[in-house]
Amino acid sequence: MAKASDKTDPVIRAAFDLAARLGWRHVSLADIAGESKLSLAKLYDRYRSKTDILIGFTRAIDAAVLAGTGAPSEDESVRDRLFDTLMRRFEALGPYREGLAAVLRDGAGGPAALLCGGASLLRSMAWTLESVGVGSNGFKGRLRTKGLLVVYLSSLRVWLRDETEDLAPTMAALDRRLARAETLAKGGLPGWCPRRRETTGEEAPQS
């Protein structure tokens, strides 16, 4: 199970705890420094803005998910591997659910746009594809990445409301969305979900 909370920066934990209590728009950098027991100067050395903290959070979640990812198995379909990887992502997000909900609720068009659909999360989806043996480079790779982002964000909305212990509603929603994406791929959406990595000679996405 992916657990970002075990190694997450105390600044990130403090920021999300405050977001859950106060709402993200009401959290200041001074609040975060105080909650994490740092001076503003020390906080500035590590993060220059609340957006930087969100980027750091996304990278911490990526690291937790990738740490739990083994070599792709030929016995599993790409869809199954994506399902497992995205569920590990939701597990890693678990300790931050209330804070994340506040960020998404309060930050529309601002820092949350970066978290939800900007370069940081697109990069996360690219690494997710790479981790299951699917290329993310080139035109087809960009299509796959954006398609996976749509699947993830629509499932995320279900996860935010899912209070069950086994996350059955989230799993069902994610499975349906991946199945639909697979159908679209077979119906002509270029290469979103191939059976195996294409050999392109390109490198993995850069963080």
N, C-alpha and C positions, 0 to 999 in steps of 0.2 A: 504494500500500500504506500502511495506517495504521501509524504508528510513534510510539507514545507515548513511547518511551525517549529520543527525540531532545530532548524538551523537559520531561520529567518532573522534578519537584522532586527534588533530591538526597536530601531526607528520605524521600521515598517509595521511591526506589531503595534507600537504606540499610535501611529497614524490611523490604523484601521480600528483600533479600540476607540479612539476619539471620534472617528467618523460615525461609529455605531451609536455613541452616546449623544453627540452634538449635531450630527449632520456634517457632511464633508465641507459644504460651503462656509460653515462657521468655524472650521478648524484652521488655526493659524500655525505658521512655522514655529512661533514662540511656544504655542501649546504643545506641539510635537516635541520640541526640545525639552520642555519641562517634564512631559510624560515619560520620555526616554532617559531622563536624568543627564542630559547633555547641555552644555552651554550653546548659545546660538553660534558661536565661532566654531565649535566642534561639529555641530550639525551642518554648518556651511561647508566645512571641509569634505563632507560626505555627500550632501544633496543641496543643490542650489534652488530647488523649488519643490512644490507639492507634485508637480508633474514628474520630476526626477524620482520622487519616492514611488510613484505609480509604476514607472518604468522598472525600478529596482524590484518592486513586488512581482511584476510580470516575469522578470528574469529568474527570480527565486522559485516561482511556480514552475517555470520551464525546467529549471535544474532538477527540481524534485521529481517531475514527471519523467525526464530523460534518464535519471538515475535508476528508475525502476523498469526501464525498457531494455529487454534483451535483444539478441539478433532476431530478425524476422524469420518466422518459420514458414516453410513452403506448404505445410499442412493446414495453415490457416488462410482464409481469404483476406484480402485487403480490408474489406468491410469489417470483419471480426477484429482485426488488429487495430483499426481506427477506433472501434467501439471500446476496446480495452484501454487504449491510451487516453481517450477523452474521459472515460470514467475515472481513470487515475487522476486526471486533472481536476475533476470535480471533488475527489477525495482530498486532494491537496488544498483546494480552496475552502474546504469545510470550516476550518477555524476562523475564517475571515468573512463568513457569509453575511453577517449583519453589517459589517463595515463596507463590504463590497456593494451591498444593496444601497447603502447610503451614498457611496461614490457615484454609482450609476444613476441614482435618483436625483442627486444634486448637481451633477457635473455635465449635463447634456450640453454639447457644443463646446465644452471646455476640456479640462484634463481627462475627463472620462471618455471623451471621444477618442483620445489616444489609446486608452485602455481597451475600448470596445471595438474599434475598427481601424485604428491607425497603424502606423508602421510597426509599433511594438507587438501588437497582437497578430498582425499579418506574419511577422517573423516567427512568432510562436507556432502558428499553423504550418508554416513552411517546415520548421523543425519537426513538427508532429508527422508530417508526410514523410520526411526523410527517415524518421525513426521506424516507420513501418515498411520501409523499402520502396517508397514511391518518390520519384524525382520531383523537385519543386522549382527547377530552373526553366528558363525559356518561356515561350508563350503558353504552352500547355501547362507548365508548372504553375504559372501565375493564375491560370483558370482554376486549377485544382486547389490552390491555396485560398482563393476567394470563395470557392464553393464550400470548402471545409469551414471557413470562417462563418458563412451563413448557417451551416449545420450547427456549429458550436454555439453561436449566439442565440439561435432560436431554442436550443436545448438548455442554454444557461437560464433563460427566462423561466423555464419549467423548474429547473433545479432551485432557483431562488425561492420558489413557493413550496418546494417539496420537503415536508417535515417527517417523512417516513424514515425509519431506521435503515432500511435496505435500499432506499432511493429507487424503488420500483417504478414510480411515475417518470423519473428522469431517465432511467434505463429504457423504458418503453418509448419515450419521446425520441431519445437519441437513436434507437434502433430504427424507428419509422423514418426519421430524417435521413439516416444513412442509406436505408433501402431506397428511398425516393431519389437520392443523389446517384446511387448505383444505376437505377432505372434510367435516369436522364443521361448518364454516361453511355449506357448501352444504346440509347436512342439517338445519340449523335452529338452530345456535348463532348468536345474533343478531350479524350484522355484523362478525365477527372479521376478515375479510379481503376488504373490498369492492374493487371494481375502481378506484374513484377516491375522492378525499376528499369527504366530505359537507360541504355548506355549512351550518355551524351558527352562524357569527358569533362562535364562541368563540376565545380566544387559544390559542397553543401552550402546553405545560406550562411552568411556571416552575421554575427551578433554585433 
